[in-house]
Amino acid sequence: MVSFHEVLERATKGPIISPKDFDMRVFIPKVREVVENYKIRYDPETPCPADDDLADRIYQAAFDLYADVGTYVVDTERVIRFSREEIEDAVYEAPKEAYFGEGPDRCVFGGRKPDDSEIPHCHVGSGTDTTEDVALKMVEAYGRIAKAKTVSIPSVTTLGPIKSSAGSPVETLAGIYMMRIGREGLRRAGRPGMGIINHMSSCAQGVSTIAASNPDFGARPSDGWLIAPHAELKINYSSLNQVAYLTSWGANIGQEAGPIMGGYAGGPEGTAVVATAYCFHGILVARATYHLTYPVHITNVCSTTPDMLYVASTSGQAVSRNVGVPYYALGYAAAGSATKQYFCEAAAYLLAIQSSGMGIEDVHPNKAVVTNGALPIDSEFTCALGHGMAGITRKDANRIIKRLMETYLGGIKNPPKGRILEECYDVRAMKPDDELRKTYDEVTRELRGLGMRFK
Amino acid sequence: MSGDEALKEIEEAIVRGDTEQSSQLVEDALGDMDPLAIIQGGMMPAMEKVGNRFSCGEIFLPEMLMAAEAWNGVMKLLKPKMLAEETNIPKIGTVVIGTVQSDVHEIGKNIVATLLSTAGFEVHDLGVNISASTFIEKAQEVDADIIAASAIMTTTMTYQRDILEHLMARGLRDNYIVLVGGGVVNQRWADEIGADGYGETAVEGVRTAKELLNRRRGGG
């Protein structure tokens, strides 16, 4: 594979182009061209297509796109480009398994296939905004979910009365604080070796991530660090600095990307192609050992409408059939936590990605914008579904998803607000209240009626 | 071709994002029509249509940007003529827009800037990672009516508050309408920091800008 040093060389020697021209003259026309060339079509009736040929065409389209477009470096206003042979080599040589954690908590996250009978990698937790008083208990609660293999720890954006701001020293301190809380929470759960794979949700800047990664604070190379691009297919030196540091340390890097449906990528077809192309960027530029996608709708900002399910599902199929790297998806529900609508939206998203060959992660309630909005019961639901629905085919998933959408699509625009942690949990014991437990039991009973299983 | 037909064709060419065709049609029309009539009768309806289609999800950002390019191409033809004829380019207000400090997300901000521009505002887009001082100094320089600040992350929202605090510290708070927006921003946050307005979507943001400006000028 092309070395990271060579990538950095190309970041300073590649062709110069303005950011606007990159978007308007290179990226947008090429996305349109490959969507047309490969006849990629979206059918709202089939949010989770069982169509291997479509998946392979999306892969080929993404390959052509990335071979032509490459990755744009914001700081140098240059493009890192790779030949088709270099991309092919990278796909062949990319790690097909990622190893997270230590001792008995160590796990392997491997690539799957569509319609796979294997239980998917169950990743729990959320990097959403959480208050300091409950952050430790949240991590502990996540760690206690036995079926969970890896965890995301919350993002804390305050230090006592001080609000953290991106790029400020407070952000660095908040990152260090969360690293310590994360490790301590898992220790209290009896799983000190469990891999935390969303470092660093509390930090937007590379310098804070690097500071918080001091092993004295509990960081390990067997955790996972997420490297985010800019929309679309752009990266900056702050992220490349993180890659430089993490590769030198031998740490797991996760390529995370949230392609915007309705943005530069255009509609669902183009967004599926771009989501897939991020995989090449991840392997070559971000030097990723695992890959996360979270496509978002430009106006709804949620992931459970049919077009968004199509994007996640088809990209998952394209990558799992043709690359085979560890790949998982994060969805955003419109509904707030502790509501029936949330669980129905979450079920639809999880079925789409699980049957498409991906790993699964908790769907985040309330579009992930409500402080203390994510609940440990969301993780219980994710894992019970992941284990219960092992072996689900895309065809069966599509049938159930369509039934589920009938129950929630009408509520996407004005979704139920739901209840935050303090309103539906006994926080001291970290137990859901009777009303939430009743909602959970009712909704899982109804979902069983649609043919779903929970373990 | 009648004047109405010519304006309709210009409108359609801009909606399609066809810069070449729309420029050609405008050049042809300039023999019989003044630039202002072309802007008001063909170009502005085109961009209103584009904005509406975007907000309904019928078209996406690429189509909107191409329409905006066609608009800009035509304006390049019209501006010298308007200057020569001493016709004022119609403008309903001046906006300074950008993404706040330490935040590099630009798509939402670009959409709002495009819609504001084609709704008749003079827009000064500062780009991303913009400090409070830069927003304010630019607003002073161009005598802006509105400062519009986008933030996508919970850790960058605080820089929207900074803009308001810097304005107050300089005794300039009442000089500008301050609008905030972005993925994590909501009305509650806008109220908490004392912003004048908030738009959940780009189209709403433009509507809010027009309403607030109208109110400030003594309108309804």
Interface residues (C-beta under 8 A of the other chain):
Chain A: D23 M24 I28 V31 R32 V74 D129 S155 T157 K163 S164 S165 A166 G167 S168 E171 S202 A204 Q205 H230 A231 N236 I260 M261 G262 G263 Y264 G266 G267 I298 T299 V301 V369
Chain B: S55 G57 F60 L61 P62 E63 L65 E69 Q101 S102 D103 V104 H105 E106 I107 G108 I111 M153 T154 T155 T156 T158 Y159 G183 V184 N186 T201
